[in-house]
Amino acid sequence: MQPEPLLIRNVAIFDDAARTFRPHMNVLCRDGRIQRIFPANSAESPPAASIVEGDGQYLVPGLIDCHVHLTSTGDPQELATQRHEPLALRAWKAAKNAAATVRAGITTVRDLGAADHLNIHLARAIDAGLIEGPRVLAAGYGVTMTGGHGHGFIAVEADGPDEVRKRVREQLRAGATAIKLFASGGVMTPGVDPRSPSFTLDELRAGVEEAHKAFRVVAAHAQATEGIKNAILAGVDSIEHGVWLDEEAIQLMADRRTFLVPTLTAPWQIAHQGTAAGIPDYMVQKGWQVLEAHEQSFQSAIRAGIPIAMGTDQGTPINRPGENAQELLRMVRLGLTPAAALLAATAWAADLLRISDYTGRIREGLEADLLLLAHDPLHDIGTLTDPATIRVVLARGKMIVNRTPHSN
C-alpha cells in the first residue's frame, strides 16, 4: 500500500549543486515519491494531504551508508560468537539492526558481506514490507582468496580467475545486488596482515568482469598499497578503506574516477576503545597499525579530488547500527567541508551505487527519502548524529520517525 500524500511545509531544502539551502519551500510527496517542490509563499492551493510544518527547518536527502554489515551489532566479541548462533537468532538481530539504522536517518545501505546470504534475505524482507529498514543493496558473501580476510564467515574462498568468476556468479544467482572482492588483508581476521595483497590482478579482473556484465557495482576491500592498485587496475568501482594510498594509487583513482569509501570509524573505534571494551588484542594492535596511515591517506585523497562516498563498516567492534553518522564527524575533522561530507553521504554515494535516478537528492520524481533537521548541518555536521535534532525520517515516502509537534 502506498503512503498517503504528505506536504512538508516551509522548509529549507538542500541544493546539492549549490551546496547550500534554499529557504521557504514546500515539498509534496505522493505515492512514495517527491511530486512537487514549490515556494512556500506560492498562491498554489495545498493539496489534500497530511501536513508537516517545517517551520524553517532543514530538509536533506536520506543518508546513504555504502559499507555496512547489518547482520552484526558491533559487539566486540561478535566475530567469535556469531559462528555458533542459530540462523534464526541472527536474522532477528539483523531485523533489529535494520530498524535502528533507518530510524537514525540512514535510508539506503550497501551491505558488503553476510553469512548464509542473510543480507540478501533481509533486503527482500524490507522490500516486501515485512520489517522496517533502509533500502539494502546486498552483496551476499564477499569473495576472498583461500585463507584471506573474511574467510570462514562473511566471505567464500576462491583461487585463480575461474574460481573467482564462479564465486561471483554464485552471489549473483543468490540475488546479490552488489559484489565485494577482497584485494588485501585486514584488521579483524586473525593471522592476516592488512599490508599484504591477496587476489592477483587477473583474479580481480575476472570478478569485476562478471559483476559488471550483470550491471552490479563492485567494492574492493583494499588496505595494502599493492592490493589497492590491483583493484583499481581491475576496474572496481570503489576502494573500501584505502589505508596505504601512495601517489601512484591516488593518481590511478583520479584518472579512473574510482571512489574511495574510507570507513574511518572502524579502525578508530577498534584502536581507541581497545581491549578495555572487550575487543580482542590482535584487532587492537592492527587497529593502531593502520590508523595513522589511514587518516593520512584520506587527507591525500581529498587534496587530489578523489570522489568520496560515506561508508562506516558498521558491525565492526563498537560501530553500532544507528550510529552511522559519526563517520561524517571524522571526515570533517580530517578536512572535508560539512557540505562535502553531506554530499558524500547523499548525492555522491548515490552516484557510486548507480541509484541516483531514484534517491540521493531532493528532486521531483525521486523517491521520498528525506530527513527534516532542527539545525543546519552545514553549520554543525554533528546535527546528523543527534536523534533529538532529526525531526522526521521518510524512507521511500513512508513516515518512519515524526518528532514534529505541529503535524496532522
Steps between C-alpha positions, in 0.01 A plus 500: 500500500635843402553760774240777512592837346716716725576872481813623680438871530744792524836327513851580379595228253856391431615594149778253416622701199532828692604325824264717700136517609206655315269646765120523517409205281216246502557136410205280401550124518254264336513125427838478669661765278570871502226632277535878531748753640366856507539825697326515837351841412354367176134570426469134411238334720641223716365161393307274731784340693643447843707802595833530678574857604864555419522834683811597303690184594739314271410224254776273370497173306500178699854394575675217313757274667696318232665246732307323775447154647141509625525146634752623761426714804849634572554277801877462557483120518252452219744357248544197727149467644302538176653186354307296755169688500197348325405665174158602634658690790738678263204591279306653789806703598544615142138619489559702817820646353319597180231685696758686710681601181204650317372672814833682519441645153701248296248418228732301269790267574731270308556186706839352410500156650285263704498128566217292353412783260310649791546854369325405174206348689488805729479731198211297361314509832534879516387541139197281571404716799546216747748694712617858535833597354692694237526415133772231488740422218634164615817323389421163651840356587820684412756310294852452642804283435551181700585613852441863409330773698139415581536128428286255689203725566418805285706394198536192281845393385626479143837458330570582137291706258257220417415432866457871570270526200293206625470636854379834368246323282379310807432827682311629198297180487410548866369848424794728581448862394864592570830309494796513739851374428785484752820650358705498821520386859315680776469575869235260628618165360760335727830413336444731201719807446319809367819600310484183291331488156279202430334441163720552194409750232370221274282360778353841576437568132302178469279595795445853378417381150230264627347764726499770236346264244209478742498880556609467864724751675825347632662590832854391583616459857846645445739618771843397367656725236552224244150365560353847449681542167397155380138575583504836321663350190245218506223759469327492839256782570615574854796444724384418850730630778799601283740497792837521321441722196821610330530766228463247219183352651349845546581594141342178375184573700487855371547390138235229522264686736511208742313580820653479845274372778731571795319339799700712746281397793594132496873513587453809719254319726706181510821686591356753743246276676758223527514191715327686785183483290547127440653528153750217433861610542607401146232732357608788721863462396406502133259790558790713623715366216268642234354808670752773425564392141126466443427856604796638304389314188149641534641852520717435192194377312308816589782720374513304173125534442427126523123441511394409854196304617408438862542153644537397862569125501218493756506172687869514588572536876321794668372608157131454558194523274340842530827673588611519136510879476805515727695432180407849380658656809827320427500599134450865593766485770745372238429768244170460315268798522159426662336547160736251336446251784124529454542446126720195568210356700232589244553604138852366453414172671200462270726564201739225612219250553333597171173583671494874437199457274288434808673627814786709642367847410188710556349500153150468360443140391752341737391280787419685821805409709515812717616628839362808672761649733457755777844652437713583198744210435723732295558699817535190720528160331450345845130577461474176305630296795241633748164319491328794670581730205372254239133598496375292207629196314328399177613184322349444156221731608418309817506695825754320719557771763290809577608719791336819375248657740277654231420224254162371388 
